[in-house]
Amino acid sequence: MSEIIPKIHPTRRFSNRVENYVRYRPRYPTEVRTLMQAEMGLTRESVIADAGSGTGFLAELFLDAGNVVFGVEPNREMREAAEALLAGRPNFHSVDGCAEATTLPARGVDFVTAGQAFHWFDPQAVRREFARILRPGGGCVFVWNWRRADATPFITAYEAFLERFCDEYRQLKKLEAIETDLATFFEPAGYEKRTFENVQLFDFDGLKGRLLSTSYAPLPGCPSHDAMIAELRRLFDAHQSHDRVRIDYDTLVYYGRLA
């Protein structure tokens, strides 16, 4: 899910959630890469700037295909997690920068990507920066793993649980608002959108870790944390099958070229 929370600067939202993020957040399906190869001209030689690269999940998808990837991430803890995950990958270059000021040279990359991150950006500022670093004809690709809120009775109950226990969850930026920002970003050429299926299966510890990887869930020490975890246990027990619950996602891919 995507969220806008005013209390903590976006670049610091996940500093104390990195371990759970690495272990329990969904990866991105290979169909994202295949789509770019088929429709945007991605090749092994393409150079990619992954903005807001976090722990390196999206970068990993392109490194597996032999691409050079510059992972631009302002959060030190997230950046270090990516460096650990992708250690030994000579094509990965970790960059201490932000989407609005990548520090990359002008006209040096073929694609700018962002996984689970565009909603944190200043759309006007990143458009200027991405236009600066892209080579002529380069493309932008923004990806989200978006939970299907009504996919199963468990997910319906889980959404109500989040509304009850996570005050900041109610401040989420809705998909319609994000798509409005994307339309402005890609003007006047517009963008294309594709959707792919993605699934995670969790035991209780995995579900708890997935919850605590989000920027809005109260962490240990917060007044509502213990009650939240107790209710999560009750929710899991009511919906589990063979000690697992399932979370279904739509992997949403928005892509286009800057005029």
Summary of the structure (lengths in Angstrom):
residues: 259
radius of gyration: 18.3
end to end distance: 29.0
largest distance: 54.4
contacts: 807
relative contact order: 0.18
helix: 40%
strand: 24%
